[in-house]
Amino acid sequence: MRHFSVHPSTLVHPFILAIWACLFNLHSVSAQSLSYPPFANVRIDNPVAEGYIPCEPSIAIDPTNPDRIVAGAILDKVYVSEDAGVTWTEDQLKSPHGVFGDPCIVAGPQGDFYYLHLSDPKGDGWNDEGLLDRIVCQHLKPGGSRWSRGSGIGLNGSKDQDKEWAAISPSGERIAVCWTEFDAYGSETVGDSTRILCSTSDRKAKRWSEPVRVSAALGNCLDSDSTTEGAVPVWIDEHTLAVSWAFDQNLWFDISTDGGLTWGEDDTAITGIIGGWDLEGISGIGRANGMPVTAIDRSPRFPGRIYVNWADQRNGEHDTDIWLVWSDDRGSSWSDPVRVNNDPPGKQQFFTWMAVDPITGHVHIVFYDRRAYSDSTTDVVVATSTNGGRFFVNRIVSESGFLPNGKTFFGDYNNISAYGGRVRPIWTRNHRGDQGVWTVLLEDL
């Protein structure tokens, strides 16, 4: 276990932040107006650690103690902060089912943490046909320091279980996970297909319900636009579960009113993901996707509003943008898409993730941004809406741009968590081959 820190003196007084935010509101439209912010960036990972190079980071704030934050990254990294993200410890996650990527960390309202990931039962990675045979969930009790050994979800013969995400019910007594099941990952065989599945458990997360198929349409197994992927569930209430995903240039939505036991026979196409979710033309990155992220407002501001956030190339391959829609009637109708990035046309924004603060109702969206450059140099931006997604203020949160080399696996997503005005995005930074995961000590507008 290693320990890393940033000196507390680098934190910025809230009054200064407020002044800076006001100025930003006045000048946030043009690319030239964005400048590097007075926010403290923190490198979370050990820069000399052995094993897989970290990426695909996930982060969650403990709602019972917002100073306690848990994060994770490929392949089996666990990071814990007890001082709101100023200092971090690093450890290795272990399970009898193995640990193999797609880390997802969510926190319950009673202080539980859940770390979901893919399986590698023999520890041989891609050399073992048993790789990806199930989704794995490991539980950390409130205030605890030892993760459970992990429960398996979705074991189904030789089929591959991939791209999972989880959600906790409002009471904290139920957890749901949705994911993509491949008949055979990467298969070009006609008839091999993908589908969105969902399973639930109680707070202990030891025993899971039999997976239920959510998506009416089947996708192929090529891990591209015609594959059903990007399932992120939300609990509307204790008995109502919803999820969206991407397939064939549309975002789809379905709802379960009995806690995930049954789902609608027909899925709803809520909006287009124009050009598909498998984004092209993002230089310096091995692959990039625009899969949707689903979230819900639990605050008194817009209670029950469901948000879906994604990236697509409706304005061209060299102009990827970040988008948002919402529904106030449990998915029966949806708003028109709102463009989240506020720069002029022609630049790339990608790898989006969203958090809705359950106290303030503010919507925070993190993404990579190249508006200020003519090459692949990349900033990290957090866009915040205080009015239910109608307007976003864009703020650079990375202390400097980075230039990814395109040779190291960069992952498929970043993440963000928000609670009571405290906002903690997490992202992968690769500058000329030096890759690590970072956060920023960010306060709300």
N, C-alpha and C positions, 0 to 999 in steps of 0.2 A: 504494500500500500504506500502510495506517494502523496505528498502534500505540496500544493501550489497556491500562490496568493498574489493579490494586487494590494498595494498599500491603501488603507481606508482614506488617506488624504486625497486620493484621486476622485473621490465621490464629489458630486456637484450639489451645491445648496439648492433646495427646491425653488427658492425665489429666482435664482439665476435661470433655472430651467424654464420657469414660467415666462420670463422675459424673452428667452430664446424661442420658446414656442409661439409667442405672440408675433415676433418678427418673422418667424417661419410662415405663419398663416398669411402674412401680407405678401410674401415673396415665394410661394411654393410652386408656382406654375412652371417656370422655365428651368431648364437643366442647369443653367449657369448660376442660379440662385442657391442650389444645394451646396452646402459646404460641410466639411468634416466637423462633427459635433463635439461638444464638451462632455461626452459620456465616457465612462471608464470601460474599456474592453478588457475582458478576462479570458486568457487561454485556459481551458479546463483540463485538457489532456496532458499527460506526461510526454514532452517532446522527444524523449529518448527511449520510450517504451518499446518492447519487442512485440512481435505478432502482427496482426492485420493493422493496416493504417486506418485510423478512425474516420468514419463518415456516417451518414444517415443518423444524425444525432436526434435525440428526443429529450424532453424536459418537462417537469411538472412541479408546481408549487404546492406545498402542504397547506390546505385551507385552514387547518387548526393552528398552524404555526408558520406563517409565510416566510420566516427566516430560514426554514428548512426546505431545501430544494434538492430533488433527485434528477439526475440526467443519465443518459446512456448513449453508446455509440457502437458501431460495428467494431469488432465482432462480438465481444462479450464484456465491454467496458461498463462499469458503474461508477458514477461520480456523485458525491454527496457534499452539499454545502449546508452549514448550520448558521451562516451569517449573511443570508440573502444573496449569496453568489460572489462574495468578496474572496473567500478562500474555498478550496475544494480538496477532497480526498478521492483517490482513485482505487478501485478494486476490480476483481475479475468475477463475473457471474459464471456459475457452474450448475449443471443439471445432468441427471442420468440420461435425459433425452438429447443432450448436446445443445449447443448454442450456435446458431448460424444466421445471424443477420436479421434485417427488418426490425430493429428495436422499436418498441412502442411502450412508453411509460405514461401511465395515467394515475391520478390521485383521487381518492374518495373523500367525501365530506367529513369523515371521521378520522382522517389521517392515514388511511391505508394507501400503500403504493402497489401497483401491479406493473410488472415488466414482462411484456409479451415479445416473443421472437420465434424464429424458425428453428427447426430441429436438425440435429446431426448426430444420430444415435451412436454411431461407431467412432465419431471424431475424425473421419477420413474425408470430409468435404465432398467434392464432386467425384471422388473416386468410389463412393459408396452409393449404390442404387437406393438405399434407405434414406438418403438425404431428403429433407422436406416432407417426411412422412406424416407430420402433424404440426399443429401450432402449439407452442408451449407458453404457459402462464406461470410466473413466479410471483409470490405474494410477500410483501413486507408489512408486518403489523405496525400499528401506530407507535412511533417512537423507537421501533426496533432497529436492529443492525444486521440481522441474519435473514436472508431470503429463503423462502421455501424451496424444496428440491424441484418443484415444478410439476404441473399437471398437463397431460396431453389432451389436445382437442382435435377432432376430425380425422383420426387415423382411419384410412379407407384403402386397404390393400396397397397397391403400387402407385396410387394417385398421389400427386404432389400438392401440398398445401402451402400457399404463398400470399404475400401482401396483406397481412392482417392489420386491423386496428381495433381498439377497444373503447368502451364508454361505460361510465358508472351511473347508476340511477340516482335520482335526487336524494334519496334516503341513505345511499351508500350500501344498501343491502343486496343489490343486484349488479352484476357485471355482464356485459354483452361483448362478443367479438364477432366481427364479420371479416371475410377474406375471400380469396379466389382459389378454387380447386381446379387444378389442371389434370386432365387424364394422363398427360405426360408432358412435362415442361419442355417447350421448344419443339414439340412434335409437328411435323408437316403432314402427317397421315390424315387423310380425309376421314372424318368421323370422330377424331380426337377433339375434345372440346373443353371449354372452361365455363364455370358458373360461379355466382356469388352465393356463399353459404353464411349462415349465422348460427351461433350457439350461445347459451347463457349459463350462468352459475350464480350461486349465492356469494356472500361477502368473502367466504373462506376460499373460494376459487379452487376447490379440490375436485369436485365432480361437475361435469358439464352435460348439458342436454344434448340429445342426438342432433347433429347439424341439420338445419332445414334449408332447403334451396330457396333463395330469394329472387334471383333474376329469372324472368320468364324466358328470355332469349339466351341461347348458348353462343359463346364466342369461340374463336379458334385458340390454339395453344402457342402461337408465335410470339407472345409477349409484346404485342404492338396494338395498333388502333382497333383491330377487330377482335381483341381479347377483352373479356369482361374484367376490369380491374379498377382499383381505387376506392374500395368500399370503406367508408368511415361512418360508423353508426352514431346516433344520438338518442338518448331517452327523452321523450317529450314529457312524460310523467312516469309513475312507477309501473304502469301497465302498457305504455305505448312506446314503441321503438321504431325508429326510422333510419333509413340509410340511403345514400346516393352513391353512384359509381359511373364510370365512363365506358362507353361501348359504341363503336361505329359512328363517331362524330356527333354523339348526343350524350348528355348527362341524364341519367335515369334515377328514379326515386320510387321507393316503396315504403309501406308502413305496416306495422303489425300492432294490433290493438289488444293482443293477449300475451304480451311480454316476449314475443319472438317465437311462439309456438307455430303460428301460421302467418302467412303473408298474402298480399293481394295477388289475384291470378294474373292481372295485367299491370305492368310497370308503367310509370308516367315519365314521358320525355319532358323534362322541365326546361331545357334550353340546349342549344347547340354548343359543342366543343369543336369549333370550326377548324378543319385541318387535322383533327384527331388529337389524342392525348400524347402520342409519341412524337415529340417535337423535333423538327429538323433544323439544321443551320445554327445551332448553339456552339460556336467555336470554343475550343479549349476544354470541352466537357465530353466525356465518352458517350453519354446518353443523357437525355433530359425528358421529363414527362410533365404533363399539365394536369394530372389526375385531380379530381375534386376533393375538397375537404369540407366536411359538414360540421356545423356547430349550432348551438341554441343559446338564446338569451334567457338566463334564469333571474335576471335583475328585475326590479319594478319598472325599468325604463321601457322595454318592449318585450314584456313577458311572453315566452313561448315562440318568439320569432325564430324561424329556422333559416340559417344562412348556408349557402354553398359557394365556395371560392375555388377558382381554377385558373389555369393559364391556357391560352390558345393563340393561333396564328391567323385569325380572321382578317388581319390587316397585312398579311404577308409573312413569308418565312423569315425575313430580316426585321420583323417588328412584332415580336412576341409580347403580349400584354397580359395583365392580371385582371381578373373579372370577379364580380360578385352578384348573386341574386338572393332574394329572400322571400319567405312565405309567412303570412300571418294566420293562415287557416289550415295548418297541418299538412301543407303540400298540395292542397286542392288548386291553388293558383299561385303564380310567381311574378315577382317584379321583372321589369326589363333589366338586362345586364348593365351594371355600373362598372366603368373602367376605373380601376383602383390607382394605377400609376398615372401621374398627372404631367408627364413630360410630352413634348411635341412628338409627332410620329417619327418612326424610323429606327428606334433603338430596342434592345432586347431586355425584357424583364422575365424572370423564370424562377422555378423552384419555390412555389408559394405555399405558405401554411397560415392557418388562422386560429386565433383564440378570442373568445368573447368573455370579458371580465364579468363574473357572476355578481359582483357588487355594483359596479358602475354601469354595466351594459355596453361599455365601449368595445368596438370591434378593432382588433389589432391584427394586421397581416404583414408577415415578413416575406421578403423575396430578394433575389439577386437583381442587380440593376446596372446597366451599362450606358446610361443616358449621357454620361459626362466624357465618354471615350470614343475613339475611332478604332480601337482594337478590342481584344478580349479582356481588358482590365475590368474588374468587377467590384462593385460596392455592395453593401448590404443595406437595405432600406426597410423600415417599419412604417407602414401606413396606418393611420388611426382615424376612425370615424366616431364622433360623439353624438351623431344624430341618426343612428340606425342604418348606416351604410350608404346614405345619400351623398355624402361628401367625405373625402379623405385628405388629411394632411400627411404628406410624405416627408420622412426624416431619415437621413443617412445615419446609421448607427455604428458602422465600421469606422475605425480610426483612420484607415487608409484603404485604397484599392488593392486588389491582388490579381496576379496574372496566372491562372491555372495552366498547367502544361499539357493537359489532355492525355497523359500517359498513365496516371494513377487513377484507380477506381474512385469516383467522386460521390458515389451513392445516388439515391433517387429522391431525396427530400431533406428538408430542414424541419424545424419545429418552433413553437412558441407557447408560452404559458403566461397567464395574467390573473392577478387577484388583488382586489382592493386598491387599484392604481399602481401596483408593482407589475412591471412587464419584463419578462425574460425570454427574448428570442435566443435561439441556439443555431449555429450554422457551421458548415465545413469551410475552412479557408485553406487554399493551396496556392502558395506564392512561390513560384519557381521551384516546385518540387517539395517544399516543406508544408506538409498537410497536418492540420489539427482541427479541433472543435473549439469554438469560442462562444461567449455570451457577452452581454452588455448590461450594465447596471442602469436600467432605463426606468424613468418614471412616466406616468401618464401625462397627457396634455392638461 
